[in-house]
Amino acid sequence: MSEHKTNVMRILEKENIPYLTHEYPHGKEAVDGETVAALLGQDVRVVFKTLVTRGADQNFYVFVIPVNQELDLKKAAKAANVKSVAMIHVSDITKVTGYVRGGCSPVGMKKKYPTFFDESAKENQNIIVSAGKIGYQIDLAPQNLALLTGGAFAPLTLS
């Protein structure tokens, strides 16, 4: 394990939030979340992906769901209390979040956006999310992650 520190890790340390790091082999391109879970030897129910949407109100909303699930846009809009949400275009991810596709973390985005975690996160002692760079993940208590991001838990995935 390298001693590479991402900005996400620095934020967690500054806030005294305990976490573990995971590193997986990678090229320059992102791999899908289920592949990340397999590379880490982790159950797909504890590895979460960070998705960014734009609401009908033109504001951005962040949703964190298990990597093997799909975001239910109606449930997401209900959680955010907006008429509708739509995924932002891949080409806008860096401009909106400061992260690249495959390295998007709910922690440390350019701005603090309303953030929602799938309610299944609460079933796990810890969940794993991107550490803000492809190849690096952080492993921490979902309640700590929600506290840090000002996030809420809600049903977010397709049934």
Helices and strands as residue ranges (DSSP letters): H 7-14, E 20-23, H 33-40, E 48-55, E 60-66, H 73-80, E 85-87, G 90-92, H 93-97, E 115-118, G 119-123, E 127-133, E 136-140, H 142-149, E 152-154
